[in-house]
């Protein structure tokens, strides 16, 4: 079943119909974000061509995406390293518990 609907958005005065399952407000927010970024580049550069401005924005967004991906990869590696260290610590503590230690805990033991 296709839940996609048509949503009209505007980017720098050009209108587009997008078929998507995403909410209309979200898509219009994306269009507003892109328009704002395009207009910022246009105001801060000598580039007159909308096509060239769009390409420059594409490069800027690709750079941000790559940086975020690198950041996520670094965070994953840190999390993996910390998880492995925590696991080693738990295993170390568990290895020090004698075999004769109780294997079940009752409610009375907790209180």
N, C-alpha and C positions, 0 to 999 in steps of 0.2 A: 504494500500500500504506500502510495506516494503522498506524504504530508507536506510537500513543498508548495509554497504559495508565492505569488509574484509580489515583490515590494519595489516601489519606485524610489530611487535615491538620486541625489544630485551631488556631483563633484565638480567644483569650479564652474558651475552653471551648466554643465552637461548632465542630462538626465539618463538614467539607466534603469532597466527593469531587471531585478535579480530574483531568481527562483531559489528559495531557501526554506529550510525548516526552522531557521533561527528567528527569534522575535523581530518584528519590524523595528522596534526601538533600538535594538542592538545594531541592526544593519544601518539604520540612519545615523547612529552614533559613529560607526566605522567611517561612513561617508563624510561626516562632519570632521572627524579626526584627519582623514586624508586631505580634505579641502584645506583645513587649517595648516597642515604641514606644507602642502603645495604653495599656499599663499605666503607662508613664512620664507620659504626658499626663494620665491619670486621677488619678495620685497628685499631680501638680503643678498641678491646676486644680480649680475648683469644679464642673466639668461632671459631671453624674451620668449622663446619657444615653449609652449605648454608641454610638448613632447619631451624636450630636453629636461625640463623641470621634473616631469614625471619619472624620467630615467634616473635623475639625481636622487629623487626621493626613494626610488626603488633600491638604489645602492645604499642609501642611509638606513633604510629599514632592514635590508639584508645584513648590514653590519651589526645593527642592534640585535637581530635575531641570532647571528653567529656568536656575539658576545654573551647573550643569555644562555645559549646552548653550552658554551664553554663554562659559564658560571654554574650551570646545573650539573655538568659533568664533574666539576671540582667538588661541588657539594655532595654528590653521590659518592665520590671517592673518599671524602672525609667521613661521611656517614658509614661507609663500609669499613673503613679503618677503625673508627670508634666502636662499631658493632663487634668487629673481630676482637678488639682489645677487651671489651666488656665480656664477651664470651670466654676468652682465655681466663679472665679474672674469676668468672663464675665456675669454670671448670677447675681452676686451682683451688677455690674454696671447697668445692664438692669433693675433690680428691683428698682433702684433709679430714673429711667426715668419716669416722670409723664405720665399718660394715655393720656393726651391732647397733647403730643408731636407729631409733624408731622410724619406720617407713610411713606411718600414718599419724596424723595429728588430730586429736579430738577437740571438741569445743572447750573442754575443761583445761586443756593445755594452753589454749590461747588466752584465757582469762587468767 
